């Protein structure tokens, strides 16, 4: 294990930085999409039944 954690030419440092950043960006996009979905659901009328006509 110590050999694995030794300097690997830069790719390991890139992973230590990029993996958490990508996780946070993914979480933020997911949260924004979820918030927009809830906002759009709140704007729609709650009844989806068609209006009855007086025929």
Secondary structure as GFF3:
##gff-version 3
##sequence-region A 1 55
A	DSSP	alpha_helix	2	5	.	.	.	ID=ss1
A	DSSP	alpha_helix	11	43	.	.	.	ID=ss2
###
